[in-house]
Amino acid sequence: MTNLWYLIAAYLVLWIALFVYFYWINSAIRSIRGEANELEQRVQALEKDLQSGHDRQTAASLQ
Amino acid sequence: MSAPSALNRSRGTADLGWDRSALVLTGLSAIGVLLTLVLGLIVTPKEAVEGNVFRIFYIHVGTAWNAYAAFFILFVASVLYLWKGSPVWDRCARISAEIGLLFTTVVLLTGSIWGRPVWGVWWTWDARLTTTLVLWFMDLAYLLLRSYTADEGRAPRYAAVVGIITFIDVPIVQFSVSWWRTLHPQADVLAAGHLAPSMLVALLVSVFAFTIFGAALFIQRLRLETLRDELRQLRNLAEELESDVR
């Protein structure tokens, strides 16, 4: 019966190690995706600003 | 102006592919792992000499096999990096080293836990145990070299050499039980009569399940590195646009 604790300990070590690593990878992926989405929105807004600036410059030069 | 939208499109398509393959592999490994637990803990008979503690064997061998596989990928990717110089191989090598360290740690810990009731000690300087510990330290040295070498140009080359040297220890670990007198059992479990058929099936299922799980970890880790690269590109693009707007 005492040997059963060694068996439980070995299986726990394995599953905890694998789960922690898998969880770490997936949470890092989630956080990077979130950050990338925010950056994409910022890039799009900056592109719009830049485009409207160009348009204003063109209009002014035509006048 | 088209750069960010092209980046978005490629990211979206690539993400779908990643998601699908990661989902399939994770699903398969979950089934395999559940089957391993049922077979290893319930279906297989109690071992005549060691009793229930022998059931550690099914996870110990499966993880050891995965560690070997990870070090083999580390070796191949390191050779290819030195040959071709492509950063993709360097990335594969680094990820394999990380997964190899994870599985070798599990092998050492489960082996130690198994050794205590069977040999009466947590650790002994047996050839198999010692060579495995050396492998663990070499792999750790590889990862530390990657983390602490500031020279981004030379670090992957130095690391590739360390990766190749690390793999040289794998056959030494494997054959240590034949070359030296060891407490650790011989690695001839597949030989006829050594294992009951149900035990052999449990072992093969476990090796298969851990291999699939190792592949799922590898793909997810590769995806994480790819996303980090894309994030870096996006940051640079945002900085360029901000300076243009100003």
Interface residues (C-beta under 8 A of the other chain):
Chain A: T2 N3 L4 Y6 L7 A9 A10 Y11 V13 L14 A17 L18 Y21 F22 I25 N26 A28 I29 I32 R33 E35 A36 L39 E40 R42 V43 Q44 L46 E47 D49 L50 Q51 G53
Chain B: M1 P4 N8 R11 L41 E50 G51 N52 V53 R55 I56 I59 H60 T63 L102 T105 V106 L109 T110 I113 W114 R116 P117 F213 L217 Q220 R221 R223 L224 L227 R228 E230 L231 L234 R235 L237 A238 L241 E242 D244 V245
